[in-house]
Amino acid sequence: MSAWLILLGAGLFEVGFTTCMRYSNGFREIGWTTGFMVCAFLSFSLLDKAAKVIPLGTAYAVWVGIGAVGTLAVGVATGAESLGIVRMALVAGLIACVVGLKFAGNH
């Protein structure tokens, strides 16, 4: 499997653990806390696997970008966060940077 697909999976599990963290009530809700731990373990494990092929700095930046955009998207979808024009422009810039890292690096 492509290291970039593995990294995408790591980023999606990052969205999973941040979402679980949001609903864990300070890690007092056992289901959400368990989800957090499972998603965090899978996210970091996949990041580690991807970073064996993709330079760590690039992999980490892409992982954070996927997690940030995905976590914001979940927040907007659930009504927990708003998304105005300025935030949309900044998120678009973040996405452009993540995509740019995919194509700009020499690895």
C-alpha positions in Angstrom: 0.0 0.0 0.0 1.2 3.5 -0.8 2.8 5.4 2.1 0.6 8.4 1.1 -2.6 6.3 1.5 -1.3 5.1 4.9 -0.7 8.7 5.9 -4.2 9.6 4.8 -5.5 6.8 7.1 -3.3 8.2 9.9 -4.9 11.6 9.4 -8.4 10.2 9.3 -7.8 8.4 12.6 -6.5 11.7 14.0 -9.9 13.2 13.2 -11.4 10.2 15.0 -9.4 10.7 18.2 -10.0 14.5 18.3 -13.7 13.9 17.7 -13.8 11.3 20.5 -11.8 13.7 22.7 -14.5 16.3 22.1 -17.2 14.0 23.4 -15.3 12.2 26.1 -16.3 14.7 28.8 -12.8 15.0 30.2 -12.2 11.3 29.5 -15.0 10.4 31.9 -17.2 8.8 29.2 -15.8 5.3 28.7 -17.0 4.7 25.2 -15.6 8.0 23.8 -12.4 7.5 25.9 -12.0 4.0 24.4 -12.6 5.4 20.9 -10.0 8.1 21.6 -7.4 5.5 22.7 -8.0 3.2 19.7 -8.0 6.0 17.2 -4.9 7.6 18.7 -3.0 4.3 18.7 -4.0 3.6 15.0 -3.2 7.2 14.0 0.3 7.2 15.5 1.0 3.7 14.3 0.1 4.5 10.7 2.0 7.8 10.9 5.1 5.9 12.0 4.6 3.4 9.2 4.2 6.2 6.6 7.2 8.1 8.0 9.5 5.1 7.1 9.0 6.1 3.4 7.9 9.8 3.6 10.3 12.2 5.3 9.1 12.7 8.9 8.8 16.5 8.7 6.6 16.2 5.6 4.6 13.3 7.0 4.0 15.1 10.2 2.9 18.3 8.5 0.5 16.5 6.2 -0.9 14.4 9.2 -1.5 17.6 11.2 -3.1 19.3 8.2 -5.5 16.4 7.5 -6.3 16.3 11.2 -6.9 20.0 11.5 -9.1 20.3 8.4 -11.0 17.1 9.3 -11.6 18.1 12.9 -12.9 21.5 11.8 -15.2 19.8 9.2 -16.6 17.5 11.9 -17.1 20.5 14.2 -18.9 22.4 11.5 -21.0 19.4 10.5 -22.1 18.9 14.1 -22.8 22.6 14.8 -20.0 22.9 17.4 -18.0 25.3 15.2 -18.8 28.0 12.6 -17.1 28.5 9.3 -17.1 32.1 8.0 -15.4 33.4 4.9 -12.1 34.1 6.5 -11.9 30.6 8.1 -12.8 29.1 4.8 -10.0 31.0 3.1 -7.5 29.9 5.7 -8.6 26.3 5.6 -8.2 26.4 1.8 -4.7 27.7 2.3 -3.9 24.9 4.7 -5.3 22.3 2.2 -3.2 23.9 -0.6 -0.1 23.6 1.6 -0.7 20.0 2.4 -1.3 19.1 -1.2 1.8 21.1 -2.1 3.9 19.1 0.3 2.8 15.9 -1.5 4.1 17.2 -4.8 7.0 19.5 -3.8 9.2 17.1 -1.8 12.0 15.1 -3.3 11.7 11.7 -1.7 
